Amino acid sequence: MDKSADVLLFEVGLVVLDDIGKLIHSRKFVQPSIAYHSLSLRENRELTEIVPLLRKFYSVRVSHSILLDILGKEGFRVELLAESEQDALNKNKLDLVTKYGLCENRIEAIKELQQFATDYSSIRIKLTSESLDLHVGQAVNGLDEIDETINTIGTRMREWYGLHFPELDNLLQNVTTYAFIVKSAGPRENITKDILFQADLQENKIQLIMNMASKSRGGDLAAESSQILQKLASEVIELSKLREALSEMIETVMEDIAPNIKKMLTPVIAARLIARAGSLRKLAFLPASTIQILGAEKALFRALKTGARPPKHGLLFQHPAVHSAPKWQRGRIARALASKIAIFARIDLYRHAPAEDDLMSRLNKRIETIQKSPQKFGSKYDMGLRSDIKRRTDGNFGRRDKGDRWKKKKGYDKRRNRFGRREH
Amino acid sequence: MEDESISNITLDGRQHLATLNLIRGNTVYGERLVVKKGNEYRIWDPFRSKLAAALTKGLKNFHLPVRSNVLYLGASTGTTVSHLSDIVGQIGKIFAIESSSRVARELIFNVASKRQNVTPIIADARKPRSYFSVFDTIDLVYCDIAQPDQTLIAIDNCRVYLKTGGILLLVIKTRSIDVTMDPRKVIKQEVKKLEENSFVVTQRVDLDPFDKDHAMVYAIYNTN
């Protein structure tokens, strides 16, 4: 019972050796990539044959940290082979797998190892492609792009229909309502009370529009233009529906993967943060200071290069507590928010349960304190200082005084080649 | 550069680098194929591949024999990998490490699934012992990763895998190391790190204008 055994994990199979290096057991994986994947999830399915064999030994030495974890759980005295021994295994892998009968010869071994790597990498890619935070990232980017599109073609529709019924533009703010009327009616003569009622408009607004339609100064609308305009309008409506579906999807998925940051930031901002960081896992590993300026990389690198002021907030600017605050409070509020996001992201990743209410109330209290705090005299935002006002109106917003001087230095053009033209 | 695998080809009055295509008729990233003396060559664009840029800018003594083994850190979508795969031939091997599964997808679909000598490995180059499927001795380590500690990562990998007398080709991305520092200083500092770790740096090539603020360093690993 005082002997030890070695368990060696190769990509194509497992080998057990006794203390004098004699082969006790070798097992070739039927589907190496799947077997290796199950092992890497710390499942002991592939080890069922080996475990009873090993009971005879006092201790076990293993070639891989995966085995260390699994066999450790099984209650063995396990240690990892020395790094030099692991490296030797790697260097002689082709000879070893042949020697222990896992592959027929070196050429077969090369082929099988290559096949394994491709298969296993494909499994890994498939799994990451299935992770929900990638999908929510795509969804939120899609949401922004659809907003842009609705805005662009919505404006085109208004401009175009405005040739025919210019008065309507001022009466209606909402693009989808406008689009609904254009789509249902076509030329302004066809606008009826019924259509306007379906568009969810107030009684007095309906009266007004009907009035304006009858005495509009717009030109007549040819049938061709009318048809195209109606199609354009229905696109706007379809896109708005798609936008709603997307934002619902983001909401449900965010509830699933990151309920705490979702609750704190609203689903869309939280999703944007995750998309910008790459994944929830990456976000959870970021320091609060990085989260604070996530999305303001350009400004950050400019600050590092030229000595301008660093950005106060990136994506977090979209949070109501930040953008509704006066300028001189925004940096501090963003910093308070970021520090709690860092904590919440970690809770979402690992605990996957609601965070303590205490954290949220402490954040709210902190924001309240910032909101009540008096403005510092002589700060950048203190309008009382003349030099500050000047600095802001000369188009050099927020840059320190030394920020300009380096441009005038001799050899500036040379410096620009090295620093200036680089894009971040 | 009188290798038969790397060739200079004149096209439309201009000299181009090219490698002997391992798989006839196959293009990887939309590069042009040219037939010369019955052999098919793939044009190697220095704007797409930093190794081609280094060769164009005068990297000497780059001689990678057929059947070499290469460990490639930061394989990305496999542009340079595919040309190295041309050079080492069927019996050589390229172990292509890439941590991002997004670009590794293209590496696998476009390069590894077609070229028998490329082994794709999705792993973090910071942990050289966690790679699966690396075997045999490595003759060349090629490192092109955008991390502040890229040189140390390359050194760690060489310690584990590179044979004595093997070659390290390191792309120094000065902007990834320190945006605020003078690029020339960064290169000096990184070269010093290599020399402190038993490398002999024989050449450094500035990759401008193909890649701004990048340099390629050619170092020989000398453990004795």
Interface residues (C-beta under 8 A of the other chain):
Chain A: E11 Y36 E83 Q86 D87 N90 K91 N92 K93 L94 I110 K111 L113 Q114 F116 A117 T118 Y120 S121 S122 R124 I125 T128 S129 F301 L304 K305 R418 R421 R422 H424
Chain B: K93 S101 A104 R105 I108 A112 S113 Q116 T119 P120 I121 I122 R129 F132 S133 V134 F135 D136 T137 V160 Y161 R175 V179 T180 D182 P183 K212 D213
